[in-house]
Amino acid sequence: MINKHDFRKIRENLAKYDLDRENLIKKARDVLKLAKQVIYSVHRKDMEEAADSVAVLKKAKEELDKIASAHEYLPYEGSYSEAMQEYVEALAYFIFVKDKKIPTMGSLKVNEEDYLMGICDLTGELTRKAVTIAHKEDKEVEKIKELVEELFGEFIKIDMRNGNLRKKADSIKWNLKKLEEVMYDIKKK
């Protein structure tokens, strides 16, 4: 009546998926932790430590990608996507502070949605940096405001169907408003 071999194969495949998923979640936590270390080092202006953390972060991302490629559904797990977003945010922040540019999606080897959501989060770190340095580095604050303004201009051209991406993109508008207020306060001095 039923094919017991078929059901055994299904059980084995599901068990392997669960094991791979658990490995993915653990490695995703490592990527999240390393990304936060990069951001923290950059905020502290310790670019040497940040560069060391970036090297470890890139290696951890490669390991995570390898785990994710083990099954067709693993790249769609929430923990994988969150790790990729943090990865984008951390590398983009590090590269912006170091080289005054934003890395491309292709150079980071992430998908469109994770790239865009990571860039949305980047604007929060840039705003935090601008507020911190506003009292002494107004030219840098102005560069950050211009970048966030440019990013906002690009995001409003995108038809955002995804609820999470739309919410994160809305944060760019609020970060830009805060930066405009900071610039106003600087000019008022």
C-alpha positions in Angstrom: 0.0 0.0 0.0 2.7 2.5 0.9 6.3 2.7 0.0 8.1 2.4 3.3 11.5 3.1 1.5 10.1 6.4 0.3 9.1 7.4 3.8 12.4 6.4 5.2 14.2 8.5 2.6 11.9 11.5 3.5 12.8 11.1 7.2 16.5 10.9 6.4 16.3 14.0 4.2 14.3 16.0 6.9 16.8 14.9 9.6 19.7 16.0 7.5 18.0 19.4 6.8 17.4 19.9 10.5 21.1 19.2 11.2 22.3 21.5 8.5 19.8 24.2 9.7 21.2 24.0 13.2 24.8 24.3 11.9 23.6 27.3 9.8 22.0 29.0 12.9 25.2 28.5 14.9 27.5 29.9 12.2 25.0 32.8 11.6 25.4 33.8 15.2 29.2 33.9 14.7 28.8 36.2 11.7 26.4 38.5 13.7 28.9 38.7 16.6 31.8 39.4 14.3 29.9 42.1 12.4 29.1 43.8 15.6 32.8 43.7 16.6 33.7 45.4 13.3 31.2 48.1 13.8 32.2 48.7 17.4 35.9 48.9 16.4 35.1 51.4 13.7 33.1 53.5 16.1 36.1 53.5 18.5 38.3 54.5 15.5 40.4 51.4 15.9 40.7 50.6 12.2 43.5 48.1 12.7 41.3 46.0 15.0 38.4 46.5 12.7 40.5 45.2 9.7 41.5 42.1 11.7 37.8 41.5 12.5 36.8 42.0 8.9 39.2 39.3 7.8 37.7 36.9 10.3 34.2 38.0 9.4 34.8 37.3 5.7 36.1 33.8 6.5 33.0 33.1 8.7 30.7 34.3 5.9 32.3 31.9 3.5 31.8 29.1 5.9 28.1 30.2 6.4 27.6 30.3 2.6 29.0 26.8 2.3 26.6 25.5 4.9 23.7 27.4 3.2 24.5 25.8 -0.1 24.0 22.3 1.3 20.3 22.5 0.8 18.1 24.5 -1.5 16.0 26.0 1.3 18.8 27.0 3.7 19.5 30.4 2.0 16.0 31.4 2.9 16.3 30.8 6.6 15.8 33.9 8.6 19.1 33.5 10.5 21.0 33.4 7.3 19.4 36.5 5.9 19.9 38.4 9.2 23.6 37.4 9.2 24.0 38.6 5.6 22.4 42.0 6.4 24.7 42.5 9.4 27.6 41.5 7.2 26.7 44.1 4.6 26.2 46.8 7.3 29.6 46.0 9.0 31.6 45.9 5.8 29.9 48.9 4.2 30.5 50.9 7.4 34.1 49.8 7.6 34.8 50.5 3.9 33.0 53.9 4.0 35.0 55.1 7.0 38.2 53.8 5.5 37.8 54.5 1.8 34.8 56.9 1.6 32.8 54.5 -0.7 30.1 51.9 -0.4 30.9 48.4 -1.5 28.7 46.9 -4.3 26.4 44.0 -3.9 28.5 41.9 -6.1 31.7 42.5 -4.2 30.0 41.4 -1.0 28.4 38.3 -2.6 24.9 38.7 -1.2 21.5 38.9 -2.7 19.6 42.1 -3.5 17.3 42.1 -0.5 20.0 41.4 2.1 22.2 44.0 0.5 19.5 46.7 0.5 18.4 45.9 4.1 22.1 46.0 5.2 22.5 49.4 3.5 19.4 50.7 5.3 21.0 49.6 8.6 24.2 51.3 7.6 22.5 54.7 7.6 21.8 54.2 11.3 25.5 53.7 12.0 26.4 56.7 9.9 24.0 58.8 11.8 25.4 57.6 15.1 28.9 58.5 13.9 27.7 61.9 12.7 26.1 62.8 16.0 29.2 61.6 17.9 31.6 63.8 15.8 29.3 66.8 15.2 31.0 69.0 17.7 34.4 68.8 16.0 34.2 67.4 12.4 31.4 69.2 10.6 32.8 68.5 7.1 32.7 64.8 7.9 29.1 65.1 9.2 28.2 66.9 5.9 29.7 64.1 3.9 27.7 61.5 5.8 24.5 63.5 5.4 25.2 63.7 1.6 25.7 60.0 1.4 22.5 59.2 3.4 20.7 61.7 1.2 22.0 60.0 -1.9 21.0 56.6 -0.6 17.5 57.9 0.2 17.3 59.1 -3.4 18.1 55.7 -4.7 15.8 53.9 -2.4 12.7 56.0 -3.3 13.2 54.8 -6.9 12.8 51.1 -5.9 9.3 49.5 -5.9 9.4 47.9 -2.4 7.0 45.1 -2.2 8.6 43.5 0.8 7.3 44.7 4.2 10.7 44.3 6.0 12.6 46.1 3.3 10.1 48.9 3.2 10.3 49.3 7.0 14.1 49.4 6.9 14.0 51.8 4.0 11.8 54.1 6.0 14.5 54.3 8.6 16.7 56.0 6.0 14.2 58.9 5.9 14.4 59.3 9.7 18.2 59.1 9.8 18.3 61.7 7.1 16.0 64.0 9.1 18.2 63.5 12.2 21.3 64.4 10.1 19.6 67.5 8.7 18.9 68.6 12.3 22.6 67.9 13.3 23.7 70.0 10.3 21.3 72.8 11.2 22.7 72.8 14.8 26.3 72.9 13.4 25.5 75.8 11.1 23.7 77.6 14.0 26.9 77.8 16.1 
